[in-house]
Each structure stands twice: as structure tokens, then as C-alpha cells.
Amino acid sequence: MKNICIIPARGGSGRIPKKNIIDFHGKPLIAYTIEAALQSKLFGEHVYVSSDSEEILAVAKQYGAKCMLRPQKIAQDDSPMEKTIFHTLDEVKEDFDYVCMLFPNFPLRTEDEIISSFDELRKQNANALMTVTDFQWLTPFWAMHEGKNGLDFFFGRKYLIDSKKLPKVYALADAVRWLSVPYFKKVKKFYGKGVIKFEIPFERSIEIDDYKNLELAKKLYHIAGIKK
């Protein structure tokens, strides 16, 4: 079984400048993802950081990742992530069974989630896996919006029932993605048939995309056994 890990880390970030290498408890943010990938021992030497930024790649190299300079044309805000996968696979020129995408703005995800999710993927013989988390008290069925008659329930009033009777749904927590490489090369997208979920705790699912989430993640860092 041969796996490759791809950590996509663009240089541009509108809300937090240089987000992927911002200090997080004494280390660059991206270091936590690189270390988790290496500690999982699922990828051998095939842990790659794909970036259009030489500065990010220099930091990634310091923490043991291999570097893949991403062309600007596939490093835009609206560039599909699938193109990053194809670019990396084409450049590495080796055959792999599975590719794992680890986004660097999930510093509280550990090697445990990477290993356990891969075990679940193999157990179910699935084409792809995505991590999710529970909505907890924030059920989406009670979402509200301002309609033409004022504030109203986005999904209508039929879901105004006991929350225990609502359908079970999950929030996407994009901490770990697994894909069968042959499957991905065939369908050329993430969301094909045979995608399964792997649920992770809320505190491991924090995605840093603004300063508010950054401060929340810093507070969660020392609790619930997330980091020693």
C-alpha cells in the first residue's frame, strides 16, 4: 500500500496575512500538519507541501516535508483543489494507491485522525473519505434568513420539532480527505460515488480562517488532550 500526502498552502490569504506560517504556540501553523502527517507513518517520504510561495516552502522543508512549487495559474482563490492533486501526482511521477489531503489551517487535527480515518476507509473499501463533525446545538434545520416578509426559517417551519426527531446531519470538517488514486483519476473530483464520513470531535475540527478562529484554536490547544 503506497500513499501520498498533499498539504496545499497558498501564499495569499485575505483575512490573515501569511496565515499558513503564522505563529501558533511557538511554531508556524503549517508545522502541525506536517508533523501529524509524518508521525502517522502512512506516507513514508511522500509528504508534500504544494505552494506558490517560496517562503512557505522554505518553512515546510525545515519541518521535514518535500516541496512542490505550484504554478500561479492553479494557485488562485478560485482554483479547484483537484488541479493541485493532479499537478503533484504528475510531478512526482510515481504510482500511489491513496492520496490524503491535509489542509494546514487545522492545527488541532493529529496523526490519530489521519490513521483512524484511513483504517475506516480501508475497512469499508470506500473510494473516498471526508471528515465531518456534529452540528451539536446549531442544527441547520433551524437556520433563519431575512425573507420578503421579515425574519423566517430558511427551510420552512416543518422542522420546528423536537431536535431529537430531526434527521442526523453533519458539518463538513475538512481536516482530512482520503481518495483512491485510481478512482480520482477516473472521476476527477472529490464528490463522486462511494464517499464515506469519518466523524471527529468538534475541538479537533477548528478551521483557522480568521483571527477569531485563531484565538479559539489557541485556547483549545491545551485542553481535552489535543496537544501535550
N, C-alpha and C positions, 0 to 999 in steps of 0.2 A: 504494500500500500504506500503510494507516494503522494504527498500533499504539498501544496504551496500556500503560503500566507501572503496576502497583499494588504498593505496598510496605505490607503490613499490619503495624501496630506498636501493639499494645495497651499500655495503661499498666500493667496488672497483670502481675507476674512473681513467682512464688513463690520461685524459687531464687536469683535475682539481682535485688534491688530496682532498679527503673528500668533494667533491662537494656538496652533499646533505645537509651538515651542515655548509658550508662556510658562512661567514658573508655577509649579504645583507641588507644594510641600518639599521644596528643595531640588526638584528635578524638572526638566522640560516635560510638558504634558505628554508628548508622544512617547517618552521613555517608558511609561507604564504599560502601554500597549505592546511595545517591542519586547519588554521583559516578560510579559504574560505569554506572548507567542513562543518565545524561546524556552520558557520554563515548562510549557506544555509538552515539549519534546515530540510534537506531532509533525514537525516540518523539517527537521534536520537543519541544513544550512539555508533552506529556501524560505527565509523571512525577508520580504522585500518591502521597502517604502517607496511608493511611487509619488513623485512630486515634481512640480515645475520650479521649485525653489532650491537653489544650491545651498542656502543656509540651512534649510530643513534637512536636506540630505546629509550635510556635514554632521549635524546633531545625531541623525539616525545611525550613521556609521559609528559614532562614538559608543552607541549603546548596543552594537552588535548586529544591526540589520544590514542587508545588502541594499544598494541604492539603484533606483531606476528613474532616470530623468524623463519626465513626462512632457511630450510636446505641448506647446501652448494651445494648439487647436483643440486638444481634448482636455484642457485644464481650465475651462471657463465655468462660470456659475451654473450654466445650463447644460454642461457636457454630461451625457449619460455615463454612469459608472461602468456600464458594460464595456465601453470603449477602453477604459483603464485596464480592465481584466484582459481583454484581447491584446492590448499593446504589451502588457507584461508577459503574457504567455508567448507571444510572438518573439519577443526579445530574448527570453530565457532559452527558448528552443529545446525544451525537454518535455517529455510526456508525463502528465500527472493524472491521478485518479480524482482528486478533490482539490478545490480551491476554497480557502477561507478568507473572507473579507473582515478585517478588523478596523473599525474607524477609530482614529486616535483621540476623539473627544469623549471617550467613555473610559476614564481612568480607573473607575471602581470595578470594572469587569476584570476578572482574574483568570489565571490558567484553569481554574476549576470549571468555569462556564465553557471555556473552549473545549476542554477534554470531555465533559459530560454531554455537551451538545453533539460532539462528534460521535460519541458512543450511541446516542439516541438515533442519529442519522443512520448509522450502520445497522442498528438493531431493527429499524423499520424499513431498511433498504429503500430509503427515500431519495428522490432526485435533488432535493434542496431543503434547507432548514433556515428558519429565521427566529431570532429570539424575540419574545414578547414579555409583557408584564401585565399584572392585573390593574384594572382601572380603579380598584378599591371604591372609595365613596364617590368618585367622579364619574358616574355612569354616563356614557354618551347618549343614552336614550332620553335623558332629561336635559339635553342641550337646548339652549334658548337663543333666539335671534330677534332682531327688530324687524318685524314684518310691516306690511302696509297698515295694519290695524294696531300697531304697537308691539310691545314685547310678547312673544309667543314661543311655544315649544317647536323646535325645528322639525322634529319627527312626528308632530301631532300629539294629541292627548291620549291616544290609545295605550301609550306606555306609562301612564301615570298610575302605576300599580305597585304593590309591594316589591321592593328591589330584589328580593329572593326569587321572585317569579319571572324576572326578566331573563332573556336569553344570555348565555355566557359569551362574552366578547372580550377581546384582548387589545391592549395598546401595543403598537409596534415599538419595540425597544431594540434599536439597530446595533446592539453591541457585538453580535456575532452573526455572520451569514456563512453558510456552507453550501457549496454547489458541486454536483458531479460534473467534472470537466467534459466528458463526452456528451452529457445531457445539455450543458450550457452551450457547447459549440453547435449543437443541433437547433436549439430553440432561440439562442442569442438573447435571452432575457432572464431576469430573476423570477418573475411571477408566472411561471408555467404550471403545468400539472404536477402533482406529487410533492408540493411544498408542505413541510410539516413545521410545527411550532416547537419551541423549547422555552418554557416559562422560567424567567429569572426574577429574583426579588426586586422590588421597587428600588431599594437603595443601591443595587448594582446597575440599575438601568439609567442612571442620571446622565443625560447628554449635555455637554457643555457647549452652548451656542450663544450665550450672553453672560454678562457679569453676574446676574442674579443666580443662574445655574452654577456658575463657577464658585460662588460663595457657598451655595448649598452643598456642592460636592466636597468642598474643603471641610465643612462641618461633619459630613458623613464619613469622612476618611478614617477617623479614629474609632468609630462605633460599629457595633454589630459584627465585629470580626472581619471587616472588609480588608483592612491592612494592619499589619503588625508594626 
